[in-house]
Amino acid sequence: MYNRKENKRQKKRGESKLNPKLKEALEWIYCIIIAVVLALLFRYYVGTPTIVQQESMYPTLEQNQRLWLNRWTRTTKKMPERGQIITFEAPSKKRFSESEIDNSNPVAKYENEPNNIFSKFSYYVLEIGKDSYIKRTIALPGEHVEIKDGKVYINGEKLEEPYLQPGIVTDVAGTGFTDFVVPENTVFAMGDNRNHSTDCRVFGCIPLERIESTVAIRFWPLDKWGDVD
């Protein structure tokens, strides 16, 4: 009985010598893990900064400008408004042949879905191997879109687009969607730099669940700080 109690005392004394350093190390590890988890949750559900890497939104947005993206709209599954600039997951199929164009179902294709929890976490949360596009919302669910004579018509009325450069023509080079009704829970989006933009004209409307964010503000360069119209 005495030996057993003595062994316990010696064990506790040995643990007490290691505990302060071990405890401090564990506390740091816990803090780092919690910080990383909170940062990932904030980035996915609330907002995140990004750098413009494409020229498809010129002159509204230029390459290397810094933006703050509002991802709360994705969290709440709110439909963007016409004119809002959005980011969305790039479709797996970028173009359709003439025989594949179906104006009765103009929805973008997403066929390369990750198939397990680890690949989904890597793809959707860490965004490893994931491409995103930034475009302007042009038409909403149920609206009839026509692209003709270099202009965009919504429900038969020409859309005024003051954000375009003078002389910009909206057309479809090759095959694409030119006369259709935007399906439910999707949006039709295009880049402001129409001649250098791969967008819904060629790959179809974007499902709401694929929209990642709306552009909140531009914070760099400083002389262009503010809302983006």
Accessible surface in RSA format (square Angstrom, percent):
REM  Atomic radii and reference values for relative SASA: ProtOr
REM  Chains: A
REM  Algorithm: Lee & Richards
REM  Probe-radius: 1.40
REM  Slices: 20
REM RES _ NUM      All-atoms   Total-Side   Main-Chain    Non-polar    All polar
REM                ABS   REL    ABS   REL    ABS   REL    ABS   REL    ABS   REL
RES MET A   1   163.82  84.8 118.98  78.7  44.84 106.8 104.37  88.7  59.46  78.8
RES TYR A   2   154.91  72.3 148.57  84.5   6.34  16.5 115.76  87.0  39.15  48.3
RES ASN A   3   107.37  74.0 105.64 102.1   1.73   4.2  24.25  58.4  83.12  80.3
RES ARG A   4   160.80  67.5 156.33  79.7   4.47  10.7  42.79  58.5 118.01  71.5
RES LYS A   5    99.65  48.6  98.09  60.2   1.56   3.7  47.77  43.0  51.88  55.3
RES GLU A   6    42.31  24.3  42.31  32.0   0.00   0.0  16.81  32.5  25.50  20.8
RES ASN A   7    90.72  62.6  85.34  82.5   5.38  12.9  25.33  61.0  65.39  63.2
RES LYS A   8   123.03  60.0 120.56  74.0   2.46   5.9  70.08  63.1  52.94  56.4
RES ARG A   9   115.47  48.5 112.92  57.6   2.55   6.1  44.58  60.9  70.89  43.0
RES GLN A  10    94.50  52.8  85.63  62.6   8.87  21.1  23.70  50.5  70.79  53.7
RES LYS A  11   138.70  67.7 127.92  78.5  10.78  25.7  80.26  72.2  58.44  62.3
RES LYS A  12   143.61  70.1 139.18  85.4   4.43  10.6  82.54  74.3  61.07  65.1
RES ARG A  13   121.81  51.1 119.85  61.1   1.96   4.7  66.29  90.6  55.52  33.6
RES GLY A  14    32.04  39.5   0.00   N/A  32.04  39.5  29.51  81.0   2.53   5.7
RES GLU A  15    82.02  47.1  79.99  60.5   2.02   4.8  29.91  57.9  52.10  42.5
RES SER A  16    63.55  53.7  52.41  69.9  11.14  25.7  42.45  90.4  21.11  29.6
RES LYS A  17   165.28  80.6 137.62  84.4  27.66  65.9  88.86  80.0  76.42  81.4
RES LEU A  18   124.25  69.2 121.53  86.9   2.72   6.8 123.01  86.4   1.24   3.3
RES ASN A  19    72.00  49.7  71.73  69.3   0.27   0.7  16.85  40.6  55.15  53.3
RES PRO A  20    83.99  61.2  70.48  64.2  13.51  49.1  78.95  65.2   5.03  31.3
RES LYS A  21   170.01  82.9 163.54 100.3   6.47  15.4 107.92  97.1  62.09  66.1
RES LEU A  22    97.39  54.2  92.77  66.4   4.62  11.6  96.76  68.0   0.62   1.7
RES LYS A  23   130.14  63.5 127.26  78.1   2.88   6.9  71.94  64.8  58.20  62.0
RES GLU A  24   100.35  57.6  98.85  74.8   1.50   3.6  29.09  56.3  71.26  58.2
RES ALA A  25    48.12  44.2  40.15  62.0   7.97  18.1  47.30  66.6   0.82   2.2
RES LEU A  26    68.63  38.2  68.63  49.1   0.00   0.0  68.63  48.2   0.00   0.0
RES GLU A  27    85.51  49.1  83.89  63.5   1.62   3.8  33.88  65.5  51.62  42.1
RES TRP A  28   161.73  64.9 160.73  77.8   1.00   2.4 146.41  78.1  15.32  24.9
RES ILE A  29    85.54  48.7  84.79  63.2   0.75   1.8  85.51  61.6   0.03   0.1
RES TYR A  30   124.29  58.0 123.39  70.2   0.90   2.3  89.63  67.4  34.66  42.7
RES CYS A  31    75.70  57.3  68.89  76.8   6.81  16.0  19.54  49.5  56.16  60.6
RES ILE A  32   102.88  58.5 100.16  74.6   2.71   6.5 102.85  74.1   0.02   0.1
RES ILE A  33    93.53  53.2  91.69  68.3   1.84   4.4  93.53  67.4   0.00   0.0
RES ILE A  34   100.22  57.0  98.62  73.5   1.59   3.8 100.22  72.2   0.00   0.0
RES ALA A  35    58.96  54.2  49.38  76.2   9.58  21.8  54.90  77.3   4.07  10.8
RES VAL A  36    78.96  52.0  76.14  68.9   2.82   6.8  78.88  68.5   0.07   0.2
RES VAL A  37    71.86  47.3  71.14  64.4   0.72   1.7  71.72  62.3   0.15   0.4
RES LEU A  38   107.53  59.9 103.87  74.3   3.66   9.2 104.25  73.2   3.27   8.8
RES ALA A  39    60.74  55.8  48.21  74.4  12.54  28.5  56.93  80.2   3.81  10.1
RES LEU A  40    38.40  21.4  37.38  26.7   1.02   2.6  37.73  26.5   0.67   1.8
RES LEU A  41    86.61  48.2  85.21  61.0   1.40   3.5  85.99  60.4   0.62   1.7
RES PHE A  42   100.79  50.4  96.88  60.0   3.91  10.2 100.09  60.7   0.71   2.0
RES ARG A  43    76.46  32.1  76.18  38.8   0.29   0.7  28.39  38.8  48.08  29.1
RES TYR A  44    53.68  25.1  52.92  30.1   0.76   2.0  20.04  15.1  33.64  41.5
RES TYR A  45    95.28  44.5  95.28  54.2   0.00   0.0  52.32  39.3  42.96  53.0
RES VAL A  46    58.25  38.3  56.08  50.8   2.17   5.2  56.08  48.7   2.17   5.9
RES GLY A  47     1.30   1.6   0.00   N/A   1.30   1.6   0.04   0.1   1.26   2.8
RES THR A  48     9.43   6.7   8.83   8.9   0.61   1.5   3.95   5.3   5.49   8.3
RES PRO A  49    76.05  55.4  63.40  57.8  12.65  46.0  63.52  52.4  12.53  77.9
RES THR A  50    44.80  31.9  35.63  36.1   9.17  21.9  16.75  22.5  28.05  42.4
RES ILE A  51    72.09  41.0  61.35  45.7  10.75  25.9  61.35  44.2  10.75  29.2
RES VAL A  52     4.60   3.0   0.45   0.4   4.15  10.0   4.45   3.9   0.15   0.4
RES GLN A  53   144.06  80.6 120.15  87.8  23.90  56.9  35.25  75.0 108.81  82.5
RES GLN A  54    53.27  29.8  48.53  35.5   4.74  11.3  32.17  68.5  21.10  16.0
RES GLU A  55    89.51  51.4  87.11  65.9   2.40   5.7  23.75  45.9  65.76  53.7
RES SER A  56     5.22   4.4   4.92   6.6   0.30   0.7   4.92  10.5   0.30   0.4
RES MET A  57     0.96   0.5   0.44   0.3   0.52   1.2   0.44   0.4   0.52   0.7
RES TYR A  58    90.11  42.1  89.59  51.0   0.52   1.3  46.76  35.1  43.35  53.4
RES PRO A  59    49.86  36.3  36.83  33.6  13.03  47.4  36.95  30.5  12.91  80.2
RES THR A  60    22.10  15.7   9.14   9.3  12.96  30.9  15.26  20.5   6.84  10.3
RES LEU A  61     0.04   0.0   0.00   0.0   0.04   0.1   0.00   0.0   0.04   0.1
RES GLU A  62    62.93  36.1  61.43  46.5   1.51   3.6   9.43  18.2  53.50  43.7
RES GLN A  63    99.42  55.6  82.16  60.0  17.26  41.1  14.96  31.8  84.47  64.1
RES ASN A  64   100.37  69.2  96.84  93.6   3.53   8.5  20.49  49.3  79.88  77.2
RES GLN A  65     8.89   5.0   8.37   6.1   0.53   1.3   5.42  11.5   3.47   2.6
RES ARG A  66    82.57  34.7  82.57  42.1   0.00   0.0  10.51  14.4  72.06  43.7
RES LEU A  67     0.15   0.1   0.15   0.1   0.00   0.0   0.15   0.1   0.00   0.0
RES TRP A  68    82.49  33.1  82.49  39.9   0.00   0.0  64.45  34.4  18.04  29.3
RES LEU A  69     6.97   3.9   6.97   5.0   0.00   0.0   6.97   4.9   0.00   0.0
RES ASN A  70    48.32  33.3  47.42  45.8   0.90   2.2   8.19  19.7  40.13  38.8
RES ARG A  71     9.99   4.2   9.99   5.1   0.00   0.0   0.00   0.0   9.99   6.1
RES TRP A  72   135.38  54.3 135.38  65.5   0.00   0.0 114.93  61.3  20.45  33.2
RES THR A  73    21.56  15.3  20.51  20.8   1.05   2.5  20.54  27.6   1.02   1.5
RES ARG A  74    41.39  17.4  31.43  16.0   9.96  23.7  29.17  39.9  12.22   7.4
RES THR A  75    49.61  35.3  23.63  24.0  25.98  61.9  29.38  39.5  20.23  30.6
RES THR A  76    70.19  49.9  41.45  42.0  28.74  68.5  45.81  61.5  24.39  36.9
RES LYS A  77   143.49  70.0 128.39  78.8  15.10  35.9  92.88  83.6  50.60  53.9
RES LYS A  78   123.38  60.2 113.61  69.7   9.77  23.3  68.34  61.5  55.05  58.6
RES MET A  79    51.60  26.7  40.99  27.1  10.61  25.3  40.99  34.9  10.61  14.1
RES PRO A  80     6.25   4.6   1.12   1.0   5.12  18.6   4.46   3.7   1.79  11.1
RES GLU A  81   104.74  60.1 103.28  78.1   1.46   3.5  32.96  63.8  71.78  58.6
RES ARG A  82    95.37  40.0  71.91  36.7  23.45  55.8  28.11  38.4  67.26  40.8
RES GLY A  83    26.51  32.7   0.00   N/A  26.51  32.7  19.39  53.2   7.11  15.9
RES GLN A  84    68.21  38.1  62.24  45.5   5.97  14.2  24.74  52.7  43.47  33.0
RES ILE A  85     7.24   4.1   2.05   1.5   5.19  12.5   2.05   1.5   5.19  14.1
RES ILE A  86     0.00   0.0   0.00   0.0   0.00   0.0   0.00   0.0   0.00   0.0
RES THR A  87     9.18   6.5   9.18   9.3   0.00   0.0   9.00  12.1   0.18   0.3
RES PHE A  88     0.00   0.0   0.00   0.0   0.00   0.0   0.00   0.0   0.00   0.0
RES GLU A  89    11.47   6.6  11.47   8.7   0.00   0.0   1.34   2.6  10.12   8.3
RES ALA A  90    10.22   9.4   2.17   3.3   8.05  18.3   2.17   3.1   8.05  21.3
RES PRO A  91     0.51   0.4   0.00   0.0   0.51   1.9   0.00   0.0   0.51   3.2
RES SER A  92    39.37  33.3   7.10   9.5  32.27  74.3  14.47  30.8  24.90  34.9
RES LYS A  93    63.53  31.0  60.06  36.8   3.47   8.3  26.21  23.6  37.31  39.7
RES LYS A  94    78.95  38.5  74.60  45.8   4.35  10.4  51.10  46.0  27.85  29.7
RES ARG A  95   129.22  54.3 118.16  60.2  11.06  26.3  56.55  77.3  72.67  44.0
RES PHE A  96    14.20   7.1   8.43   5.2   5.77  15.0  10.30   6.2   3.90  11.2
RES SER A  97    56.20  47.5  44.50  59.4  11.70  27.0  49.03 104.4   7.17  10.0
RES GLU A  98   142.84  82.0 130.64  98.8  12.20  29.0  45.01  87.1  97.83  79.9
RES SER A  99   110.10  93.0  67.92  90.6  42.18  97.2  59.09 125.8  51.01  71.5
RES GLU A 100    81.25  46.6  61.88  46.8  19.37  46.1  32.42  62.7  48.84  39.9
RES ILE A 101    36.65  20.9  15.94  11.9  20.72  49.9  15.94  11.5  20.72  56.2
RES ASP A 102    65.73  46.0  62.09  61.8   3.64   8.6  27.19  64.0  38.54  38.4
RES ASN A 103    58.75  40.5  49.08  47.4   9.68  23.3  17.43  41.9  41.33  39.9
RES SER A 104   102.91  87.0  62.13  82.9  40.78  93.9  57.15 121.7  45.76  64.1
RES ASN A 105    73.43  50.6  67.31  65.0   6.12  14.7  14.41  34.7  59.02  57.0
RES PRO A 106     1.05   0.8   1.05   1.0   0.00   0.0   1.05   0.9   0.00   0.0
RES VAL A 107    32.41  21.3  30.97  28.0   1.44   3.5  30.97  26.9   1.44   3.9
RES ALA A 108     6.04   5.6   0.00   0.0   6.04  13.7   0.00   0.0   6.04  16.0
RES LYS A 109    76.44  37.3  74.90  46.0   1.54   3.7  38.08  34.3  38.37  40.9
RES TYR A 110    32.21  15.0   9.04   5.1  23.17  60.3   9.76   7.3  22.45  27.7
RES GLU A 111   121.31  69.6  91.13  68.9  30.18  71.9  38.50  74.5  82.81  67.6
RES ASN A 112   117.37  80.9  93.54  90.4  23.83  57.4  36.62  88.1  80.75  78.0
RES GLU A 113    85.19  48.9  64.28  48.6  20.91  49.8  45.33  87.7  39.86  32.5
RES PRO A 114    21.60  15.7   6.80   6.2  14.80  53.8  17.71  14.6   3.89  24.2
RES ASN A 115   133.69  92.2  99.65  96.3  34.03  82.0  37.55  90.4  96.14  92.9
RES ASN A 116    71.97  49.6  64.71  62.5   7.26  17.5  35.15  84.6  36.82  35.6
RES ILE A 117   130.82  74.4 123.70  92.2   7.12  17.2 125.35  90.3   5.47  14.8
RES PHE A 118   164.55  82.3 159.34  98.7   5.21  13.6 160.66  97.4   3.89  11.1
RES SER A 119    37.91  32.0  29.76  39.7   8.14  18.8  35.90  76.4   2.01   2.8
RES LYS A 120   100.63  49.1  99.84  61.3   0.80   1.9  43.18  38.9  57.46  61.2
RES PHE A 121    94.07  47.1  89.81  55.6   4.26  11.1  93.50  56.7   0.57   1.6
RES SER A 122    32.39  27.4  32.39  43.2   0.00   0.0  20.70  44.1  11.68  16.4
RES TYR A 123    42.86  20.0  42.64  24.3   0.22   0.6  26.75  20.1  16.11  19.9
RES TYR A 124    53.57  25.0  52.71  30.0   0.85   2.2  48.57  36.5   4.99   6.2
RES VAL A 125    33.04  21.7  30.90  28.0   2.14   5.2  30.90  26.9   2.14   5.8
RES LEU A 126    70.09  39.0  53.61  38.4  16.48  41.4  55.20  38.8  14.89  40.1
RES GLU A 127    38.96  22.4  23.95  18.1  15.01  35.7   6.28  12.1  32.68  26.7
RES ILE A 128   111.38  63.4  99.87  74.4  11.52  27.8 104.49  75.2   6.89  18.7
RES GLY A 129    74.00  91.3   0.00   N/A  74.00  91.3  41.87 114.9  32.13  72.0
RES LYS A 130    25.41  12.4   4.14   2.5  21.27  50.6   3.87   3.5  21.54  22.9
RES ASP A 131    97.40  68.2  91.04  90.6   6.36  15.0  17.20  40.5  80.19  80.0
RES SER A 132    45.63  38.6  28.02  37.4  17.61  40.6  21.20  45.1  24.43  34.2
RES TYR A 133    35.19  16.4  34.13  19.4   1.06   2.8  20.48  15.4  14.71  18.1
RES ILE A 134    15.70   8.9  15.36  11.4   0.34   0.8  15.36  11.1   0.34   0.9
RES LYS A 135     4.66   2.3   4.66   2.9   0.00   0.0   0.00   0.0   4.66   5.0
RES ARG A 136     4.48   1.9   4.48   2.3   0.00   0.0   0.00   0.0   4.48   2.7
RES THR A 137     0.25   0.2   0.00   0.0   0.25   0.6   0.00   0.0   0.25   0.4
RES ILE A 138     0.43   0.2   0.43   0.3   0.00   0.0   0.43   0.3   0.00   0.0
RES ALA A 139     0.00   0.0   0.00   0.0   0.00   0.0   0.00   0.0   0.00   0.0
RES LEU A 140    40.38  22.5  40.38  28.9   0.00   0.0  40.38  28.4   0.00   0.0
RES PRO A 141    35.90  26.2  16.64  15.2  19.26  70.0  16.64  13.7  19.26 119.7
RES GLY A 142    47.68  58.8   0.00   N/A  47.68  58.8  22.98  63.1  24.70  55.3
RES GLU A 143    25.71  14.8  25.62  19.4   0.09   0.2  10.22  19.8  15.49  12.6
RES HIS A 144    60.51  33.1  60.45  42.0   0.06   0.2  39.55  40.8  20.96  24.4
RES VAL A 145     0.00   0.0   0.00   0.0   0.00   0.0   0.00   0.0   0.00   0.0
RES GLU A 146    34.44  19.8  34.44  26.1   0.00   0.0   2.75   5.3  31.68  25.9
RES ILE A 147    15.00   8.5   2.21   1.6  12.78  30.8   2.21   1.6  12.78  34.7
RES LYS A 148    96.16  46.9  88.42  54.3   7.74  18.4  52.21  47.0  43.95  46.8
RES ASP A 149   127.49  89.3  85.84  85.4  41.65  98.5  37.93  89.3  89.56  89.3
RES GLY A 150    14.05  17.3   0.00   N/A  14.05  17.3   5.03  13.8   9.02  20.2
RES LYS A 151    92.22  45.0  90.89  55.8   1.33   3.2  44.04  39.6  48.18  51.3
RES VAL A 152     0.95   0.6   0.00   0.0   0.95   2.3   0.00   0.0   0.95   2.6
RES TYR A 153    41.41  19.3  41.23  23.5   0.17   0.5  18.15  13.6  23.25  28.7
RES ILE A 154    16.10   9.2  12.20   9.1   3.90   9.4  12.20   8.8   3.90  10.6
RES ASN A 155    90.73  62.6  64.99  62.8  25.74  62.0  31.21  75.1  59.52  57.5
RES GLY A 156    53.30  65.7   0.00   N/A  53.30  65.7  26.45  72.6  26.86  60.2
RES GLU A 157   132.98  76.3 128.01  96.8   4.96  11.8  45.27  87.6  87.71  71.6
RES LYS A 158    98.98  48.3  78.87  48.4  20.11  47.9  30.80  27.7  68.18  72.6
RES LEU A 159    34.15  19.0  24.05  17.2  10.10  25.4  27.03  19.0   7.12  19.1
RES GLU A 160   126.80  72.8 113.18  85.6  13.62  32.4  58.54 113.2  68.27  55.7
RES GLU A 161    25.62  14.7   8.83   6.7  16.79  40.0   4.28   8.3  21.33  17.4
RES PRO A 162   123.41  89.9  84.19  76.7  39.22 142.6  98.63  81.4  24.77 154.0
RES TYR A 163    47.19  22.0  30.86  17.6  16.33  42.5  38.62  29.0   8.57  10.6
RES LEU A 164    32.83  18.3  17.58  12.6  15.26  38.4  17.76  12.5  15.07  40.6
RES GLN A 165    69.03  38.6  62.91  46.0   6.12  14.6  13.03  27.7  55.99  42.5
RES PRO A 166   136.59  99.6 104.63  95.4  31.96 116.2 116.55  96.2  20.05 124.6
RES GLY A 167    75.64  93.3   0.00   N/A  75.64  93.3  44.22 121.3  31.42  70.4
RES ILE A 168    29.35  16.7  17.68  13.2  11.66  28.1  18.43  13.3  10.92  29.6
RES VAL A 169    72.89  48.0  72.04  65.2   0.86   2.1  72.14  62.7   0.75   2.0
RES THR A 170     2.10   1.5   1.84   1.9   0.26   0.6   0.00   0.0   2.10   3.2
RES ASP A 171    74.44  52.1  71.63  71.3   2.82   6.7  24.77  58.3  49.68  49.5
RES VAL A 172    27.82  18.3   4.00   3.6  23.82  57.4   5.62   4.9  22.21  60.2
RES ALA A 173    80.95  74.4  63.08  97.4  17.87  40.6  72.32 101.8   8.63  22.9
RES GLY A 174    74.12  91.4   0.00   N/A  74.12  91.4  40.59 111.4  33.53  75.1
RES THR A 175    48.19  34.3  38.79  39.3   9.40  22.4  34.17  45.9  14.02  21.2
RES GLY A 176    11.43  14.1   0.00   N/A  11.43  14.1   0.05   0.1  11.38  25.5
RES PHE A 177     3.86   1.9   3.86   2.4   0.00   0.0   3.86   2.3   0.00   0.0
RES THR A 178    50.33  35.8  48.63  49.3   1.70   4.0  25.77  34.6  24.56  37.1
RES ASP A 179    69.77  48.9  62.75  62.5   7.02  16.6  21.14  49.7  48.64  48.5
RES PHE A 180     6.83   3.4   0.53   0.3   6.30  16.4   6.83   4.1   0.00   0.0
RES VAL A 181    79.69  52.4  72.60  65.7   7.08  17.1  72.60  63.1   7.08  19.2
RES VAL A 182     1.23   0.8   0.00   0.0   1.23   3.0   0.00   0.0   1.23   3.3
RES PRO A 183    33.29  24.3  23.00  21.0  10.29  37.4  33.29  27.5   0.00   0.0
RES GLU A 184   130.62  75.0 115.69  87.5  14.93  35.5  59.91 115.9  70.71  57.7
RES ASN A 185    90.09  62.1  88.66  85.7   1.43   3.4  15.29  36.8  74.80  72.3
RES THR A 186     6.74   4.8   6.74   6.8   0.00   0.0   6.74   9.1   0.00   0.0
RES VAL A 187     0.00   0.0   0.00   0.0   0.00   0.0   0.00   0.0   0.00   0.0
RES PHE A 188     0.25   0.1   0.25   0.2   0.00   0.0   0.25   0.1   0.00   0.0
RES ALA A 189     0.00   0.0   0.00   0.0   0.00   0.0   0.00   0.0   0.00   0.0
RES MET A 190     0.00   0.0   0.00   0.0   0.00   0.0   0.00   0.0   0.00   0.0
RES GLY A 191     0.00   0.0   0.00   N/A   0.00   0.0   0.00   0.0   0.00   0.0
RES ASP A 192     0.82   0.6   0.00   0.0   0.82   1.9   0.00   0.0   0.82   0.8
RES ASN A 193    16.05  11.1  15.21  14.7   0.84   2.0   0.84   2.0  15.21  14.7
RES ARG A 194     5.77   2.4   0.14   0.1   5.63  13.4   0.14   0.2   5.63   3.4
RES ASN A 195    97.51  67.2  66.11  63.9  31.40  75.6  23.26  56.0  74.25  71.8
RES HIS A 196   111.83  61.1  92.25  64.1  19.58  50.1  63.38  65.3  48.44  56.4
RES SER A 197    17.13  14.5   0.00   0.0  17.13  39.5   1.71   3.6  15.42  21.6
RES THR A 198    48.12  34.2  42.69  43.3   5.42  12.9  14.67  19.7  33.45  50.6
RES ASP A 199     0.49   0.3   0.34   0.3   0.15   0.4   0.00   0.0   0.49   0.5
RES CYS A 200     0.26   0.2   0.00   0.0   0.26   0.6   0.00   0.0   0.26   0.3
RES ARG A 201    11.88   5.0  11.88   6.1   0.00   0.0   2.58   3.5   9.30   5.6
RES VAL A 202    10.64   7.0  10.57   9.6   0.07   0.2  10.57   9.2   0.07   0.2
RES PHE A 203     0.00   0.0   0.00   0.0   0.00   0.0   0.00   0.0   0.00   0.0
RES GLY A 204     0.57   0.7   0.00   N/A   0.57   0.7   0.57   1.6   0.00   0.0
RES CYS A 205     0.28   0.2   0.28   0.3   0.00   0.0   0.00   0.0   0.28   0.3
RES ILE A 206     0.00   0.0   0.00   0.0   0.00   0.0   0.00   0.0   0.00   0.0
RES PRO A 207    16.00  11.7  16.00  14.6   0.00   0.0  16.00  13.2   0.00   0.0
RES LEU A 208    30.84  17.2  26.72  19.1   4.12  10.3  26.72  18.8   4.12  11.1
RES GLU A 209   121.85  70.0  93.46  70.7  28.40  67.6  51.47  99.6  70.38  57.5
RES ARG A 210    41.20  17.3  38.37  19.6   2.83   6.7   7.97  10.9  33.22  20.1
RES ILE A 211     8.21   4.7   7.38   5.5   0.84   2.0   7.38   5.3   0.84   2.3
RES GLU A 212     6.10   3.5   6.10   4.6   0.00   0.0   4.35   8.4   1.75   1.4
RES SER A 213     0.06   0.0   0.00   0.0   0.06   0.1   0.06   0.1   0.00   0.0
RES THR A 214     7.01   5.0   7.01   7.1   0.00   0.0   2.84   3.8   4.17   6.3
RES VAL A 215    20.24  13.3   0.85   0.8  19.39  46.7   0.85   0.7  19.39  52.6
RES ALA A 216    37.25  34.2  20.07  31.0  17.17  39.1  28.45  40.1   8.79  23.3
RES ILE A 217    51.60  29.4  51.60  38.4   0.00   0.0  51.60  37.2   0.00   0.0
RES ARG A 218    29.35  12.3  29.35  15.0   0.00   0.0   0.00   0.0  29.35  17.8
RES PHE A 219    52.92  26.5  51.39  31.8   1.53   4.0  51.39  31.2   1.53   4.4
RES TRP A 220   122.21  49.0 122.21  59.2   0.00   0.0  99.54  53.1  22.67  36.8
RES PRO A 221    41.06  29.9  41.06  37.4   0.00   0.0  41.06  33.9   0.00   0.0
RES LEU A 222   118.52  66.0 104.10  74.5  14.42  36.2 104.24  73.2  14.28  38.4
RES ASP A 223   127.45  89.3  83.41  83.0  44.04 104.1  52.74 124.1  74.71  74.5
RES LYS A 224    84.82  41.4  74.32  45.6  10.50  25.0  55.45  49.9  29.38  31.3
RES TRP A 225   152.47  61.2 126.31  61.1  26.15  61.4 103.03  54.9  49.43  80.2
RES GLY A 226    18.34  22.6   0.00   N/A  18.34  22.6  18.34  50.3   0.00   0.0
RES ASP A 227   110.38  77.3  88.35  87.9  22.03  52.1  24.13  56.8  86.25  86.0
RES VAL A 228    21.70  14.3   0.51   0.5  21.18  51.0   1.09   0.9  20.60  55.9
RES ASP A 229   129.79  90.9 108.52 108.0  21.28  50.3  50.42 118.7  79.38  79.2
END  Absolute sums over single chains surface
CHAIN  1 A    13878.9      11722.1       2156.8       7973.2       5905.7
END  Absolute sums over all chains
TOTAL         13878.9      11722.1       2156.8       7973.2       5905.7
